Amino acid sequence: MKIITLMPTRGIILTEAQEAVDREMIKNKQVPWFLRVSNMPLPVSRNYLVESALKLPDWTHALLLDDDVIMAEGVLKDLIKLNTDIAVADYPMHYLMDGKHIGTIVRDKDKSIAWAGLGCTFVKREVFEKMPSPWFALTSYRIRRGQDGSVMFFAAQKDGSNNLSAGEDTYFFLQTRKLKFKVKSIKKVCKHAHLEQTVSTVHNGRYQTSHKIVTRDKIERELL
């Protein structure tokens, strides 16, 4: 196994985040190997990093890590132990529900993962090789739960409601499910430092400016 870390950044990486991933790599007998990019909006930066990585030989797994996600001790070991196509470590979002931070993982009625945040995700190389690009794209999905608890995606519908719009993370996981890749999560949770609350608007602005990719963007209604 050889791991490459793909990290889109705002031009700033928290020392604590860097120290944590270095620690996890060394503990798992990996030489820290990074591809980083700055001054690119999401999801373009994520696609650029995967495209660049696929031009390189030898690596077997990619760790997708956001610049403000701090890996808890033992996270990488647990991700590796799952031995699955895509392994996810959760982290808290910036908003609260019932006084508690909620995570990024959304499960379907059968408890399988419908989608999750990409801030700490461990992916086998073959997932990117078999999935058509773009691997990450913003879409106009409308998302809601059915009466039976199932997660439903409706493409290209805008009704003015408060239903969630799908980001590049949702798109990625929807495609992996269509291709029958296995997605699992670990129990350990990473820390989310929320760089957008601390860095200047110069560093944060372009990074958070989402770029809509229209290639393969119109997808038929999906019921997961």
LUMVO-463945 format. One record per residue (C-alpha): x, y, z. Coordinates in nm, 2 decimals, always signed. Layout:
N
R       x       y       z
R       X       Y       Z
...
//
This chain:
224
R       x       y       z
R   +0.00   +0.00   +0.00
R   +0.12   +0.35   -0.09
R   -0.09   +0.65   +0.01
R   -0.10   +0.99   -0.16
R   -0.28   +1.28   +0.02
R   -0.48   +1.52   -0.20
R   -0.55   +1.86   -0.03
R   -0.72   +2.16   -0.18
R   -0.63   +2.47   +0.02
R   -0.69   +2.84   +0.06
R   -0.32   +2.89   +0.05
R   -0.31   +2.83   +0.42
R   -0.28   +2.49   +0.60
R   -0.32   +2.47   +0.98
R   -0.01   +2.35   +1.15
R   -0.22   +2.12   +1.37
R   -0.38   +1.96   +1.06
R   -0.04   +1.91   +0.90
R   +0.11   +1.76   +1.22
R   -0.18   +1.52   +1.25
R   -0.16   +1.38   +0.90
R   +0.22   +1.35   +0.93
R   +0.18   +1.16   +1.26
R   -0.08   +0.93   +1.11
R   +0.13   +0.86   +0.80
R   +0.44   +0.78   +1.00
R   +0.26   +0.55   +1.24
R   +0.13   +0.35   +0.95
R   +0.47   +0.33   +0.79
R   +0.39   +0.57   +0.51
R   +0.62   +0.84   +0.37
R   +0.41   +1.16   +0.37
R   +0.33   +1.23   +0.01
R   +0.11   +1.53   -0.08
R   -0.04   +1.70   -0.38
R   -0.18   +2.04   -0.29
R   -0.34   +2.32   -0.48
R   -0.45   +2.68   -0.39
R   -0.64   +2.96   -0.56
R   -0.88   +2.72   -0.72
R   -1.25   +2.70   -0.64
R   -1.44   +2.39   -0.54
R   -1.49   +2.15   -0.70
R   -1.24   +2.23   -0.97
R   -0.95   +2.19   -0.72
R   -1.06   +1.84   -0.62
R   -1.08   +1.73   -0.99
R   -0.75   +1.88   -1.07
R   -0.58   +1.70   -0.78
R   -0.73   +1.36   -0.88
R   -0.64   +1.42   -1.25
R   -0.28   +1.51   -1.15
R   -0.25   +1.21   -0.91
R   -0.36   +0.96   -1.18
R   -0.06   +1.07   -1.39
R   +0.17   +0.94   -1.11
R   +0.26   +0.57   -1.07
R   +0.28   +0.35   -0.76
R   +0.01   +0.49   -0.52
R   -0.27   +0.26   -0.44
R   -0.49   +0.48   -0.21
R   -0.57   +0.85   -0.19
R   -0.65   +1.03   +0.13
R   -0.88   +1.32   +0.05
R   -0.81   +1.57   +0.33
R   -0.94   +1.93   +0.37
R   -0.70   +2.20   +0.49
R   -0.89   +2.25   +0.81
R   -0.97   +1.89   +0.91
R   -0.75   +1.75   +1.19
R   -0.72   +1.38   +1.20
R   -0.77   +1.22   +1.54
R   -0.51   +0.97   +1.66
R   -0.57   +0.63   +1.50
R   -0.80   +0.76   +1.22
R   -0.58   +0.64   +0.93
R   -0.52   +0.30   +1.09
R   -0.90   +0.26   +1.12
R   -0.96   +0.37   +0.76
R   -0.71   +0.12   +0.64
R   -0.85   -0.16   +0.85
R   -1.19   -0.12   +0.68
R   -1.03   -0.26   +0.36
R   -1.31   -0.11   +0.15
R   -1.34   +0.09   -0.17
R   -1.42   +0.42   +0.01
R   -1.37   +0.47   +0.38
R   -1.50   +0.78   +0.56
R   -1.41   +0.96   +0.88
R   -1.68   +1.20   +0.99
R   -1.63   +1.55   +1.13
R   -1.87   +1.81   +1.27
R   -2.03   +2.07   +1.04
R   -2.04   +2.44   +1.13
R   -2.40   +2.45   +1.23
R   -2.59   +2.30   +1.53
R   -2.90   +2.09   +1.56
R   -3.06   +2.05   +1.90
R   -2.76   +2.22   +2.05
R   -2.51   +1.97   +1.90
R   -2.29   +1.99   +1.60
R   -2.41   +1.74   +1.34
R   -2.17   +1.53   +1.12
R   -2.15   +1.50   +0.75
R   -2.26   +1.14   +0.70
R   -2.61   +1.09   +0.57
R   -2.75   +0.73   +0.58
R   -3.02   +0.57   +0.38
R   -3.30   +0.36   +0.53
R   -3.08   +0.05   +0.52
R   -2.81   +0.23   +0.71
R   -2.58   +0.24   +0.41
R   -2.40   +0.57   +0.35
R   -2.59   +0.79   +0.09
R   -2.32   +1.06   +0.10
R   -2.07   +1.22   +0.34
R   -1.83   +1.51   +0.35
R   -1.50   +1.47   +0.16
R   -1.29   +1.62   +0.44
R   -1.13   +1.29   +0.54
R   -1.20   +1.02   +0.29
R   -0.98   +0.72   +0.20
R   -1.03   +0.60   -0.16
R   -0.88   +0.32   -0.36
R   -0.71   +0.43   -0.68
R   -0.93   +0.20   -0.89
R   -1.24   +0.40   -0.79
R   -1.11   +0.71   -0.97
R   -0.98   +0.50   -1.26
R   -1.32   +0.34   -1.32
R   -1.54   +0.64   -1.25
R   -1.57   +0.88   -1.55
R   -1.46   +1.24   -1.48
R   -1.55   +1.48   -1.35
R   -1.54   +1.29   -1.02
R   -1.68   +1.60   -0.84
R   -1.94   +1.83   -0.97
R   -2.21   +2.07   -0.84
R   -2.56   +1.98   -0.95
R   -2.91   +2.11   -0.91
R   -3.04   +1.80   -0.73
R   -3.32   +1.84   -0.48
R   -3.28   +1.60   -0.19
R   -3.54   +1.47   +0.05
R   -3.64   +1.16   +0.24
R   -3.93   +0.95   +0.14
R   -4.20   +0.83   +0.38
R   -4.01   +0.50   +0.42
R   -3.69   +0.69   +0.52
R   -3.51   +0.64   +0.19
R   -3.30   +0.92   +0.05
R   -3.42   +1.05   -0.29
R   -3.25   +1.27   -0.54
R   -3.44   +1.47   -0.80
R   -3.24   +1.62   -1.08
R   -3.28   +1.97   -1.22
R   -3.58   +2.07   -1.01
R   -3.62   +2.41   -0.84
R   -3.93   +2.47   -0.64
R   -3.82   +2.74   -0.40
R   -3.83   +2.50   -0.11
R   -3.56   +2.46   +0.16
R   -3.46   +2.11   +0.04
R   -3.08   +2.07   +0.03
R   -2.89   +2.13   -0.29
R   -2.63   +1.87   -0.37
R   -2.26   +1.96   -0.36
R   -1.96   +1.79   -0.51
R   -1.94   +1.55   -0.22
R   -2.30   +1.43   -0.28
R   -2.23   +1.39   -0.65
R   -1.92   +1.18   -0.58
R   -2.09   +0.94   -0.35
R   -2.39   +0.91   -0.58
R   -2.17   +0.80   -0.86
R   -1.98   +0.55   -0.65
R   -2.31   +0.39   -0.54
R   -2.42   +0.37   -0.90
R   -2.09   +0.19   -0.98
R   -2.14   -0.05   -0.68
R   -1.84   +0.06   -0.49
R   -1.85   -0.02   -0.12
R   -1.85   +0.27   +0.13
R   -1.80   +0.23   +0.50
R   -1.72   +0.47   +0.79
R   -1.52   +0.45   +1.11
R   -1.63   +0.54   +1.46
R   -1.35   +0.79   +1.53
R   -1.44   +1.15   +1.44
R   -1.20   +1.42   +1.32
R   -1.18   +1.78   +1.44
R   -1.31   +2.05   +1.21
R   -1.12   +2.38   +1.26
R   -1.35   +2.59   +1.02
R   -1.08   +2.79   +0.85
R   -1.35   +3.01   +0.69
R   -1.41   +3.17   +1.03
R   -1.04   +3.26   +1.08
R   -0.87   +3.33   +0.76
R   -0.90   +3.65   +0.56
R   -1.16   +3.70   +0.28
R   -0.87   +3.70   +0.03
R   -0.76   +3.35   +0.13
R   -1.12   +3.22   +0.17
R   -1.31   +3.39   -0.11
R   -1.20   +3.21   -0.42
R   -1.18   +2.87   -0.25
R   -1.54   +2.89   -0.14
R   -1.66   +3.02   -0.48
R   -1.81   +2.71   -0.62
R   -1.76   +2.64   -0.99
R   -2.04   +2.46   -1.17
R   -1.93   +2.18   -1.40
R   -2.19   +2.11   -1.66
R   -2.03   +1.80   -1.82
R   -2.25   +1.50   -1.74
R   -2.44   +1.73   -1.50
R   -2.80   +1.63   -1.60
R   -2.87   +1.30   -1.44
R   -3.20   +1.12   -1.43
R   -3.40   +1.08   -1.11
R   -3.22   +0.85   -0.87
R   -3.37   +0.65   -0.58
R   -3.10   +0.51   -0.36
//
